[in-house]
Amino acid sequence: MSNVSQSPSNVSDDLLNQGLLRISIFSTLSTVPSCVFLYINGTMLYVLRSKRVFRETCRYILLYNLLLADTIQLAQSQAMYLLSICRIKLPFSLCIVLSMLANLTTGISPLTLVVMPLERYVAVCFPLRYASIVTIRNTTVAVSLIWALSSLNNLTRSLLLLQFPFEKMASPQMKDLCSNIALLLGFLTEEYDRAYTCVLFLSAGTAVTVSYFSVVIAARSASTDKVLARKARNTLLLHLVQVCLSLSSTINNPMLFALSRILTRIALLWVQNVFYVCFIIFPRCLTSLVYGLRDQTIRTVLVYHLYCRLKMKISF
């Protein structure tokens, strides 16, 4: 009768191989779409700075700001995801820096989505005053305020983190994986994050909704450009979808925490990967997909650059 038992070393090797295979699968499933969309976003950013018409049009300036924040957040999220998959624990100082970068760009997107609907609202409801209200100078001020408000949020979180007694810690190394949840080091930090998120997305949702209904009402007027009003209405609906998708990323961790009580570890890892693609990667890629395909001016230049770069890579 053959001996079918395995030595402890063989069992350990099998478990190690299964762990490496699992890490490889999860890393590939998330990294491939991230790299594809980072490439598209990078090309889109280049396109928006390559032509004078894009650099001197207010709505394209706002689009560039939104896309830049989404691209930085996508790259940072993918790096953090790979660190968590590989079970790499970081020092508190490095984790705080990465978390601050994530919070900065997370706030930029919804704040920009507060301003972009207002630009469409002015274009439809006040067409004669549009050139005097929506200027390059005013747009630059709006973008500066967006970054300032998001930076103020980071400063506030930093001050709240200073209340934690880091000097009493035995090691500067984190016991858990780096994440915003791991840095909720007190009741005040958690309550502040919840309040800031609610105010941020409530403001964005209100701006989009009010602008949409204002455009719908204005479209009934005989003096309103019907084509412009219809395009503006469709754009505002897309803005609302963007706000909802951005908000969906905030429920990613609570949903995973709830599912962790009923799912096995392997099943939870698969669910985590699906949630990451749906709630983190996809919302950050929607901007380039929507505007790259809808806007005729952008689409022509974007397709040209994507095709030429792909052709150059294949030729090499």
C-alpha positions in Angstrom: 0.0 0.0 0.0 1.6 3.3 -1.1 2.3 6.0 1.4 0.1 9.0 0.5 1.1 11.2 3.5 3.1 14.3 2.9 5.9 15.7 4.9 5.5 19.1 6.7 7.9 20.7 4.3 5.9 19.5 1.3 2.7 20.8 2.8 4.4 24.2 3.5 5.6 24.3 -0.1 2.1 23.6 -1.5 0.6 26.3 0.7 3.3 28.8 -0.4 2.8 27.9 -4.1 -1.0 28.4 -3.7 -0.4 31.8 -2.0 2.0 32.9 -4.7 -0.5 31.8 -7.4 -3.3 33.6 -5.7 -1.2 36.8 -5.4 -0.3 36.6 -9.1 -3.9 36.2 -10.2 -5.2 39.0 -8.1 -2.3 41.3 -9.1 -2.9 40.6 -12.8 -6.6 41.1 -12.6 -6.2 44.5 -11.1 -2.9 45.7 -12.7 -3.9 45.0 -16.3 -7.0 47.2 -16.4 -5.2 49.9 -14.3 -2.3 50.1 -16.7 -4.6 50.2 -19.7 -6.6 53.1 -18.2 -3.5 54.9 -16.9 -2.2 54.8 -20.5 -5.5 56.2 -21.8 -5.7 58.8 -19.1 -2.1 59.8 -19.6 -2.7 60.3 -23.4 -5.8 62.3 -22.6 -3.9 64.6 -20.3 -1.3 65.1 -23.0 -4.0 65.8 -25.5 -5.6 68.5 -23.3 -2.3 70.3 -23.0 -1.2 69.8 -26.7 -3.7 72.2 -28.3 -4.3 75.8 -27.7 -8.1 75.4 -27.9 -8.0 73.0 -25.0 -5.7 75.2 -22.9 -7.8 78.3 -23.4 -11.3 76.8 -23.0 -12.7 76.8 -19.5 -14.5 73.6 -19.6 -11.4 71.8 -20.9 -9.4 73.3 -18.1 -11.8 71.9 -15.5 -11.8 68.6 -17.3 -8.0 68.5 -17.1 -8.1 69.1 -13.4 -10.7 66.3 -12.9 -8.7 63.9 -15.0 -5.4 64.7 -13.3 -6.9 64.0 -9.9 -8.5 60.7 -11.1 -5.2 59.6 -12.7 -3.1 60.3 -9.6 -5.7 58.5 -7.4 -5.8 55.5 -9.8 -2.0 55.2 -9.7 -1.9 55.6 -5.9 -4.8 53.2 -5.3 -3.2 50.5 -7.5 0.1 50.8 -5.6 -1.7 50.5 -2.3 -3.7 47.6 -3.6 -0.5 45.7 -4.6 1.0 46.4 -1.2 -2.0 44.9 0.5 -2.1 41.9 -1.8 1.5 41.2 -1.1 0.9 41.7 2.7 3.6 44.4 2.9 3.3 46.6 6.0 4.6 50.1 5.9 6.0 52.5 8.5 3.4 54.9 9.9 5.1 57.9 8.4 5.1 56.5 4.8 1.5 55.3 5.2 0.4 58.8 6.4 2.0 60.4 3.3 0.3 58.0 1.0 -3.0 58.4 2.8 -2.7 62.2 2.5 -2.1 62.0 -1.2 -5.2 59.8 -1.6 -7.3 62.2 0.5 -6.1 65.1 -1.5 -7.1 63.7 -4.9 -10.3 62.1 -3.5 -11.5 65.5 -2.6 -10.5 67.1 -5.9 -12.9 65.0 -8.1 -16.2 65.9 -6.3 -15.2 69.5 -5.8 -14.5 69.8 -9.5 -17.9 68.2 -10.2 -19.4 71.1 -8.1 -17.9 73.7 -10.5 -18.4 71.9 -13.9 -22.2 71.8 -13.7 -22.3 75.4 -12.8 -20.3 76.2 -16.0 -23.0 74.4 -18.1 -25.7 76.1 -16.2 -24.3 79.6 -17.0 -23.8 78.5 -20.7 -27.5 77.7 -21.1 -29.2 80.0 -18.7 -27.0 83.1 -19.2 -25.6 82.8 -22.7 -25.1 86.5 -23.1 -23.1 86.8 -19.9 -21.2 83.6 -20.3 -18.1 85.2 -21.8 -17.9 87.6 -18.9 -18.6 85.1 -16.1 -16.7 82.0 -17.3 -13.3 83.4 -18.0 -9.8 81.9 -17.9 -9.1 84.0 -14.8 -12.2 82.9 -12.9 -11.6 79.2 -13.9 -8.0 79.4 -12.6 -9.3 80.9 -9.3 -11.9 78.1 -9.1 -9.3 75.4 -9.7 -7.0 77.0 -7.1 -9.8 77.1 -4.5 -10.6 73.4 -5.2 -7.0 72.4 -4.4 -6.9 74.7 -1.4 -10.1 73.2 0.1 -8.8 69.7 -0.4 -5.4 70.7 1.1 -7.2 72.2 4.1 -8.9 68.8 4.6 -5.5 67.2 4.7 -4.2 69.8 7.1 -7.2 69.2 9.4 -6.6 65.4 9.3 -2.9 65.9 10.1 -3.8 68.0 13.2 -6.2 65.3 14.3 -3.5 62.6 13.9 -1.1 64.6 16.1 -3.4 63.9 19.0 -2.5 60.2 18.8 0.4 59.2 21.2 2.9 57.9 18.6 5.7 58.2 21.2 4.2 55.4 23.2 4.2 53.0 20.3 6.7 50.1 20.6 7.5 50.2 16.9 7.1 52.7 14.1 6.0 49.8 11.8 2.3 49.4 11.3 0.6 46.3 12.7 -2.0 46.3 10.0 -1.9 47.0 6.3 -1.8 50.7 5.2 -5.2 52.1 4.6 -7.4 55.0 5.6 -9.2 52.7 8.1 -5.9 51.9 9.8 -5.3 55.6 10.2 -8.6 56.3 11.9 -6.7 56.6 15.2 -9.5 58.2 17.2 -13.1 59.0 17.5 -12.6 62.6 16.2 -10.8 61.4 13.1 -13.6 59.0 12.2 -16.4 61.5 12.8 -14.5 64.2 10.9 -14.0 61.9 7.9 -17.7 60.9 7.9 -18.9 64.6 8.1 -16.5 65.8 5.4 -17.5 63.0 3.0 -21.2 63.7 3.5 -20.8 67.5 3.0 -18.6 67.0 0.0 -20.9 64.6 -1.9 -24.0 66.4 -0.8 -22.6 69.7 -2.3 -21.7 68.0 -5.6 -25.0 66.2 -5.9 -26.9 69.4 -5.1 -24.9 71.4 -7.7 -25.5 68.8 -10.4 -29.2 68.4 -9.6 -30.0 72.2 -9.4 -28.1 72.8 -12.6 -29.9 70.0 -14.4 -33.4 71.2 -13.5 -32.4 74.8 -14.3 -31.3 73.7 -17.7 -34.5 71.7 -18.3 -36.6 74.8 -17.3 -34.5 77.1 -19.5 -34.8 74.7 -22.5 -38.5 75.4 -22.6 -37.8 79.1 -23.4 -38.1 80.1 -27.0 -34.9 82.1 -26.8 -32.8 79.1 -25.6 -30.5 77.2 -28.0 -32.2 73.8 -28.0 -29.2 71.8 -29.1 -27.0 73.4 -26.5 -29.6 72.8 -23.8 -29.9 69.1 -24.8 -26.1 68.6 -24.8 -25.9 70.3 -21.4 -28.6 68.2 -19.9 -26.9 65.0 -21.1 -23.6 66.2 -19.7 -25.2 67.0 -16.3 -26.7 63.5 -16.2 -23.2 62.1 -16.7 -21.9 64.4 -14.0 -24.5 62.9 -11.6 -23.3 59.4 -12.6 -19.8 60.5 -11.8 -20.7 61.7 -8.4 -22.6 58.5 -7.6 -19.6 56.4 -8.8 -17.2 58.5 -6.7 -19.5 58.1 -3.7 -19.5 54.3 -4.3 -15.8 54.2 -3.5 -16.5 55.3 0.1 -18.7 52.3 0.7 -16.1 49.8 -0.5 -14.5 49.2 2.9 -17.7 49.1 4.9 -19.1 46.5 2.5 -16.0 44.4 2.7 -16.0 44.6 6.5 -19.6 43.3 6.5 -18.9 40.5 4.1 -15.8 39.4 6.0 -18.1 38.1 8.7 -19.9 35.6 6.4 -17.4 34.8 3.7 -14.2 32.7 3.8 -10.9 34.4 3.3 -10.5 33.1 -0.3 -14.0 34.2 -1.3 -13.5 37.6 0.4 -10.3 38.1 -1.7 -12.2 37.5 -4.9 -14.9 39.8 -3.8 -12.3 42.4 -2.8 -10.8 42.2 -6.3 -14.2 42.7 -8.0 -15.1 45.6 -5.7 -11.7 47.2 -6.4 -12.3 47.1 -10.2 -15.9 48.3 -9.9 -15.7 50.9 -7.2 -12.1 52.2 -7.5 -10.7 51.6 -11.0 -13.9 52.1 -13.1 -15.0 55.5 -11.6 -11.4 56.9 -12.1 -11.6 55.8 -15.8 -15.0 57.1 -16.5 -13.9 60.7 -17.2 -11.5 59.8 -20.0 -14.0 57.3 -21.5 -17.0 59.7 -21.4 -15.3 62.9 -22.6 -12.9 61.1 -24.9 -15.8 59.5 -26.8 -18.5 62.2 -26.5 -16.5 65.3 -27.4 -15.8 65.4 -31.1 -12.8 67.8 -30.7 -11.2 65.6 -28.1 -12.1 62.3 -29.8 -10.3 63.1 -33.0 -7.1 64.1 -31.4 -7.2 61.4 -28.7 -7.8 58.6 -31.3 -4.9 60.0 -33.4 -2.4 59.9 -30.5 -3.5 56.5 -29.2 -3.2 55.0 -32.7 0.2 56.6 -33.4 1.7 55.5 -30.0 0.3 52.0 -30.4 1.7 51.7 -33.9 5.1 53.0 -32.7 5.2 50.4 -29.9 4.2 47.5 -32.3 6.9 48.6 -34.8 9.6 48.5 -32.1 
